[in-house]
Amino acid sequence: MQTNAQLTKMTKAAPAPRVKSTWDHIRHNKSLYLLLLPGLLYYAVFHYAPMYGITIAFKDYDVFGGVTGSEWVGLKHFKELVGSDTFLSVFRNSVLISMYKLVFNFPIPIIIAILLNEVRRIFFKRTIQTIIYLPYFLSWVVIAGLVINLLSPSTGVINMMIQSLGGEPINFLGQKQFFRTIIVLSDLWHGMGWNTIIFLAALTGVDPQLYEAAKMDGAGRLRQIVHITLPGIKSTIIVLLLMKIGHIMDNGFEQIFLLSNPLVLEVGDVFETYVYRTGLVEAKYDYSTAVGLFKSSIGLVLLLIANGVARKFGERGIF
């Protein structure tokens, strides 16, 4: 029999297991990293390398001098942005439209995915999925054209229905009180199917035995959804919510630009359209870069805060 002292001595003498380095891990999984390489190259070339152009925001950009030959001016363009007459209006519109999309458009695909998950007729389920997913394949040019035709005061289906009920035609896209609602609903129509499929994919990971056990305990469908379905896809919901918060200042240039007009500019002018006017139309490249950097910085700060809150409550978050 070995004494405790001998066992302790043998344990101390045993060498510690070698920890694999990052390069060892790469060599061991080189085939997987080769598959990852095209994606990394894409982001390096089209996302990270162009970030050098951010320095334009701190310079008086000269087209002939280029980025390196332009004069440094520090925070001049940021001060000009904050002090401009249009800043508060653009900032308010960007935040309000983004919040409306987050509050109303984020939960609806979750609800639709849960409802479709409860459908047992495969044909009916796939038909509904196809119908709501089709708009995602259409560009915003097509979607905007459909919306404009539907809401046309003279030939639009909506106004024809209003007139048939004895009402007067309404220029929906020319009135401020309707514009943000149209933006939110058209965004929901366009992206609802894609987001629904993401949550349907997450639902396939929920263990069916949990539902069987809940049925044995007498739980109805609503209780099963509350206590099994929603907790089962909670991590997916949180990750997508964090990504939405990170893009809280992004409203989508194509949608706003195609559906807006001078009559609704007061409630529809967002950072994307403002950058377009100042950067491309007025050729203020340095100022528009400062506007874009300001917008992105707000999204980054909100993402860090939201991710920290998620991790504090025991969730993994994004990073």
Salt bridges, closest charged atoms under 4 A:
ASP24 OD2 - ARG18 NH2 2.90
ASP24 OD1 - ARG27 NH2 2.28
ASP60 OD2 - LYS76 NZ 3.31
ASP60 OD1 - HIS77 NE2 3.59
GLU118 OE1 - ARG221 NH2 2.30
ASP187 OD1 - LYS101 NZ 3.94
ASP250 OD2 - HIS247 ND1 2.83
ASP250 OD1 - LYS295 NZ 2.51
GLU266 OE1 - LYS176 NZ 2.49
ASP269 OD2 - ARG277 NH2 2.84
GLU282 OE1 - LYS284 NZ 3.55
ASP286 OD2 - HIS77 NE2 3.54
GLU315 OE2 - LYS234 NZ 3.15
